[in-house]
């Protein structure tokens, strides 16, 4: 897989990428109790690290100044998948959606920085992709219901002309493109989607270029891969991280093939290279180390039927980076 010459600059630097925490999932709360406020699926950490990045957690339920400060030190942010209500009016009882407002701050700050010439890359996966487009429209939610999808599919690319003028696929090898169009590497795990018509209705179709689509079982075509026309913002409804690191195997998931692993890595490598072009730095190695994801333990969550083993980082409401490193 080839990358453009501009993406190969600064190869001696390993970018630091933040992953936004997501409000605690219902199944995790049932297992670990109500003490935890947010989580990060370890799949995203492994995915970015395998592409050459270092990772820090980005807290939710913080003021805008926190995001401004942390985004002045890191090189990009991944908005991951999850399951929360975008509209707070549906949050009852213990349900929270703090990640929605936090992702809005991140989107706005990244946009301001990039417009001023300090490009700050964002990648949104699944719900993160939906949040990014919703914030682009400055609305509560632009998604629509689609058929619930737990499957793996090839992608349906837009025209060669569209791909050639894109940043994400302008330098893709033709063989890789053909494989993406024929092999089921794209993992779908969602019940909401965004269509081209949704972009038009919400007047953001001129801001974004749709690069690939898929259809649900009823034939509804929805956006699978997208990029912003002027900002370093990218998104996918599919989960490239699940292709490599999710060991859940059923009749509906068929992405476990070596070629599928390689295809999924294309996106991670691209995003890490984009972050590599951002010149932000921590003030010291010690400061950078204090923010590392490695300060937080991984927990194992096993489904009742023992068919799914997943690793998570769990965080309490007052979670924070350590003030100093232990000897």
C-alpha positions in Angstrom: 0.0 0.0 0.0 1.5 3.3 -1.0 1.4 6.6 0.8 2.0 10.0 -0.8 5.3 11.7 -0.4 3.8 14.4 1.9 2.6 11.6 4.2 6.2 10.3 4.6 7.6 13.4 6.2 8.7 13.4 9.9 8.9 9.6 10.0 11.1 9.6 13.0 8.3 11.0 15.2 5.7 8.8 16.7 2.5 10.8 17.0 0.4 11.0 20.2 -3.3 10.4 19.4 -6.1 10.8 21.9 -9.1 8.4 22.1 -12.2 10.0 23.5 -13.8 8.1 26.3 -17.4 7.0 25.9 -20.1 6.9 28.6 -20.1 3.6 30.3 -22.0 0.9 28.4 -25.0 -0.9 30.0 -23.3 -4.3 30.0 -20.2 -2.9 31.6 -22.2 -1.2 34.3 -24.0 -4.5 35.1 -20.7 -6.3 35.4 -18.6 -3.7 37.2 -21.2 -1.5 39.0 -22.0 2.1 39.0 -18.6 3.4 40.1 -17.4 3.8 36.5 -18.3 6.7 34.4 -16.7 6.0 31.0 -14.6 3.5 29.1 -12.4 2.9 26.0 -12.5 -0.3 24.1 -8.9 -1.6 24.0 -9.4 -2.5 20.3 -8.9 1.1 19.4 -5.7 1.4 21.4 -4.2 -1.7 19.9 -5.3 -0.5 16.4 -3.6 2.9 16.7 -0.5 1.5 18.3 -0.1 -1.2 15.6 -0.1 1.7 13.1 2.7 3.4 14.9 1.0 5.8 17.3 1.1 6.4 21.1 -2.2 6.7 22.8 -3.7 8.8 25.6 -7.3 8.8 27.0 -9.4 12.0 26.4 -11.8 12.5 29.3 -15.4 13.4 29.0 -17.5 15.8 31.1 -14.8 18.4 31.1 -14.9 22.1 30.3 -13.9 23.4 26.9 -10.6 24.7 28.3 -9.5 21.1 29.1 -9.9 20.1 25.4 -8.2 23.3 24.2 -5.2 22.5 26.5 -4.8 18.8 25.6 -5.3 19.4 21.9 -2.4 21.9 22.0 -0.1 19.0 22.9 -1.3 15.9 20.9 -1.4 15.2 17.2 -4.9 14.0 16.6 -8.0 12.4 18.1 -10.1 9.3 17.3 -13.8 9.4 18.1 -14.7 5.8 18.7 -17.8 3.7 18.4 -20.3 3.2 21.2 -24.0 3.5 22.1 -25.4 6.6 23.6 -28.4 8.8 22.9 -27.3 12.0 21.1 -30.2 13.9 22.5 -30.0 14.3 26.3 -33.8 14.2 26.7 -33.7 10.4 26.2 -31.2 9.9 29.0 -33.0 8.7 32.1 -31.8 7.1 35.3 -28.1 6.2 35.1 -27.9 6.8 31.4 -25.5 9.6 30.4 -24.2 11.1 27.1 -21.4 13.3 28.3 -19.3 12.2 25.3 -21.6 14.0 22.9 -20.8 17.4 24.3 -17.2 16.5 24.7 -17.0 15.4 21.0 -18.6 18.7 20.0 -15.9 20.7 21.8 -13.3 18.6 20.1 -14.9 19.1 16.6 -15.2 22.8 17.1 -11.6 23.2 18.4 -10.1 21.0 15.7 -12.0 23.0 13.1 -10.8 26.3 14.4 -7.2 25.1 14.6 -7.3 23.6 11.0 -8.9 26.7 9.5 -6.0 28.8 11.1 -3.5 26.5 9.4 -2.7 24.3 12.4 -4.2 21.1 11.0 -5.6 18.8 13.7 -6.7 15.4 12.3 -9.9 13.7 13.5 -11.1 10.2 12.7 -14.6 9.1 13.6 -15.5 5.4 13.7 -19.2 4.2 13.7 -20.8 6.4 16.4 -17.8 8.7 16.3 -18.4 9.1 12.5 -22.0 9.9 13.2 -21.1 12.4 15.9 -18.7 14.2 13.6 -21.3 14.6 10.9 -23.9 15.7 13.4 -21.6 18.4 14.8 -20.7 19.5 11.2 -24.4 20.2 10.8 -24.6 21.9 14.2 -27.7 19.8 15.1 -28.7 17.3 17.8 -28.7 14.3 15.5 -28.8 13.7 11.8 -28.9 9.9 11.8 -31.7 7.7 10.7 -32.6 4.1 11.6 -31.3 1.4 9.4 -31.6 -2.3 9.7 -29.4 -3.5 12.7 -26.2 -4.8 11.1 -23.8 -7.3 12.6 -21.9 -8.4 9.5 -18.8 -7.9 7.3 -19.0 -6.6 3.7 -16.9 -5.2 1.0 -17.3 -1.5 0.3 -19.0 0.1 -2.7 -16.7 2.8 -3.9 -17.7 6.1 -5.5 -16.2 6.8 -9.0 -12.5 6.6 -9.8 -12.6 10.4 -10.3 -13.9 11.0 -6.8 -11.3 8.7 -5.2 -8.5 10.2 -7.2 -9.3 13.7 -5.9 -9.6 12.5 -2.3 -6.9 12.5 0.3 -7.7 9.1 1.7 -7.6 7.1 -1.5 -5.7 9.3 -4.0 -2.6 7.0 -3.7 -4.3 3.7 -3.1 -2.9 0.7 -5.1 -5.4 -0.5 -7.6 -5.0 -4.1 -6.3 -5.9 -2.9 -2.7 -9.0 -1.0 -4.1 -10.2 -4.1 -5.9 -9.8 -6.2 -2.7 -11.7 -3.7 -0.7 -14.5 -3.9 -3.3 -14.6 -7.7 -3.1 -13.5 -9.0 0.3 -15.7 -8.7 3.4 -13.2 -6.6 5.4 -15.7 -3.9 6.5 -17.2 -4.8 9.8 -20.7 -3.3 10.4 -22.0 -3.2 14.0 -24.7 -0.5 14.1 -28.4 0.3 13.9 -28.2 3.9 12.8 -26.7 5.3 9.6 -26.3 8.5 7.6 -27.2 8.7 3.9 -26.2 11.1 1.1 -29.7 12.5 1.3 -29.2 13.3 5.0 -26.1 15.4 4.1 -28.2 17.3 1.6 -31.1 17.8 3.9 -28.9 19.1 6.6 -26.9 21.3 4.2 -23.5 19.8 4.7 -23.1 17.9 1.4 -20.8 20.6 0.1 -18.5 20.2 3.1 -17.9 16.4 2.8 -17.0 13.9 0.0 -18.6 10.5 0.2 -16.0 7.9 -0.8 -17.9 4.6 -0.3 -21.3 3.3 0.7 -23.1 0.1 1.6 -26.7 -1.1 1.8 -28.7 -2.7 4.6 -30.9 -5.7 4.2 -33.8 -3.5 3.0 -31.7 -1.9 0.3 -31.1 1.5 2.1 -27.9 2.9 0.9 -25.8 4.6 3.6 -22.4 6.2 3.8 -19.5 3.9 4.8 -16.4 6.1 4.3 -16.2 9.9 4.1 -13.7 12.8 4.3 -14.0 16.5 4.8 -13.3 18.6 1.7 -11.0 21.2 3.4 -10.2 19.9 6.9 -8.2 16.8 7.9 -11.4 15.0 9.2 -12.2 11.4 8.1 -14.8 8.9 9.1 -16.1 5.4 8.6 -19.3 3.6 9.5 -17.3 0.4 9.4 -14.9 -0.7 12.2 -11.4 -1.3 10.8 -10.1 -2.0 14.3 -12.5 -5.0 14.7 -11.1 -6.7 11.6 -7.7 -7.3 13.3 -8.3 -7.5 17.0 -11.9 -8.7 17.6 -11.9 -12.5 18.1 -15.7 -12.7 18.0 -16.6 -15.3 15.3 -20.1 -16.2 14.3 -22.0 -17.0 11.1 -22.5 -13.3 10.5 -18.8 -12.2 10.9 -16.5 -13.3 8.1 -13.7 -10.8 8.2 -11.0 -13.1 9.7 -8.7 -13.5 6.7 -5.1 -12.3 6.3 -6.0 -10.1 3.3 -8.8 -8.4 5.3 -6.3 -7.6 8.1 -4.1 -5.9 5.6 -7.0 -3.9 4.2 -8.0 -2.7 7.6 -4.5 -1.5 8.4 -4.7 0.9 5.5 -7.0 3.2 7.4 -5.0 3.2 10.6 -1.7 3.8 8.8 -3.3 6.7 6.8 -4.6 8.4 9.9 -1.4 8.0 11.9 0.5 9.5 9.0 -1.9 12.5 9.0 -1.3 13.0 12.7 2.4 12.7 12.0 2.2 16.0 10.1 0.8 17.8 13.1 3.6 19.6 15.0 2.2 19.6 18.5 4.4 18.4 21.3 4.3 17.9 25.0 6.7 20.1 27.0 8.7 17.1 28.1 9.0 13.3 27.9 7.9 13.2 31.5 4.7 15.2 30.8 3.9 13.0 27.8 4.5 9.8 29.9 2.0 11.0 32.5 -0.7 11.1 29.9 -0.2 7.6 28.6 -3.0 5.1 28.5 -0.5 2.7 30.2 -1.3 4.2 33.6 -4.7 2.6 33.5 -5.4 -1.2 33.8 -7.3 -3.3 31.3 -10.3 -5.3 32.4 -11.7 -8.4 30.6 -15.4 -8.7 29.9 -16.8 -12.0 28.9 -20.3 -12.5 27.5 -22.6 -15.0 29.3 -22.3 -17.5 26.4 -18.5 -17.1 26.4 -18.5 -16.3 22.7 -17.0 -12.9 23.0 -14.0 -11.8 25.0 -13.4 -8.0 25.1 -10.9 -5.8 26.9 -11.7 -2.4 28.2 -10.2 0.5 30.0 -12.7 1.7 32.7 -12.6 5.2 34.2 -14.3 6.9 37.2 -15.9 10.3 36.9 -12.9 12.0 38.5 -10.3 10.1 36.5 -7.2 12.1 35.7 -3.7 11.8 34.4 -1.2 11.2 37.3 0.5 14.4 38.6 3.9 12.8 38.6 5.4 9.5 37.7 6.2 6.9 40.3 9.8 5.8 40.8 
